[in-house]
Amino acid sequence: MKSLITRELFDKVILPIYAPAQFIPVKGKGSRVWDQNGEEYIDFAGGIAVNALGHCHPKLVQALQEQSEKLWHVSNVFTNEPALQLAQKLIDNTFADRIFFANSGAEANEAAFKLARHYTIEKYSPYKTKIIAFYQAFHGRTFFTVSVGGQAKYSDGFGPKPADIIHVPFNDLDAVKAVMDDHTCAVVLEPVQGEGGLASATPEFLQGVRALCDEHNALLIFDEVQCGMGRTGSLYTYQQYNVIPDILTSAKALGGGFPISAMLTTEKIASVMHPGVHGTTYGGNPLACAVGCAAFDIINTAEVLEGVQKRRAIFIEQLENINDKFKVFREYRGKGLLLGAELQPQFHNKARDFLNIATDFKVMILNAGPNVLRFTPSLIIEENEIKEGMSRFAKAVEKVVNS
Ligand SMILES: Cc1ncc(COP(=O)(O)O)c(C=O)c1O
């Protein structure tokens, strides 16, 4: 019997802020997804860098099932075991001493920006509030986070914005220097800009920004919502740069598909917080944290982290094969399995066409802006799945090139 739940229903009942594909996925396993008609897709999108262990990983399913029969929610009036376990894992493996859990990347960033402002106001001056951020950055959709994000298309049209936020070009240390002063509260950046086109910070830039922050008593905040938790081949990307932030945000891969986020910071910075200053009903709830613990234990292994670079190499080799034939890509960007292929100028503004036509050939990919294709598959995708997905993608590329 044909389902009564159709894609047309989306256009009637859901707030019109998305333009989803014409098929409706109903099942996923590993790096494969099936739609209502039983058609099978290879997933190179991973729920936008979320499903780091693919769909329905047995260990995550088991963690969710077991926790679902024990305790779902107790609020923050009480603590719970999975939250404490996950916090301890994050602390044991990063620079952090203190964790705040929330439900989405935007909420973790909102907490980070509030904490930074609160810290510098409490410790230094009520005027130490300037936040330096970067063009093309993306930090979420709450009003504070779109305002810190550097893309007018997301932040304009909603009236007056939070004040004292300034944007400068990414990877331009002189530009940061020019606006940095003793009123600066924080510099906020993504070590690899996820939505903005997959530019990676240079080591000199990150080191330079760290030094400027130290000089002016400003905090350095890394948004690793997209590039963190194994995606670039280390647990967090900052670990590849040896530049330690004061605050770091994590989400997406942290829950492997179950909504959870975390803000990590040091004891010193956390010391300005006390009960009532910030909060959330669901953050750190036992279901999310139980899944987070299971995902963490799998991702934080040499096997998975080292596998990221091997898989990136296979992806690039396959993309090169496509490029030899069709000459569509100009360069490869990003790190690890946060992989971008920038289109040649004649295909600029066509990234969405590649993505849409790819679904006709049963492979799911993403774009990062109008000129870059983005691949954020499961960190444990099999080699044969990469190759099969790429042979499907090659047909999509051929169709776009010939259209
Ligand atoms: C770097 C970065 N920060 C923040 C966010 C917002 O996360 P969420 O959509 O979970 O609020 C995203 C989402 O794409 C992101 O890529």
The ligand as an ORCA input file, in Angstrom:
! r2SCAN-3c Opt
* xyz 0 1
  C      30.410     25.251     12.777
  C      28.973     25.175     13.171
  N      28.569     25.779     14.298
  C      27.296     25.732     14.711
  C      26.332     25.073     13.987
  C      24.917     25.041     14.471
  O      24.593     23.787     14.945
  P      23.062     23.373     15.148
  O      22.441     23.383     13.790
  O      23.130     22.020     15.772
  O      22.458     24.395     16.032
  C      26.700     24.421     12.803
  C      25.698     23.720     11.982
  O      25.864     23.428     10.843
  C      28.048     24.479     12.379
  O      28.464     23.883     11.256
*
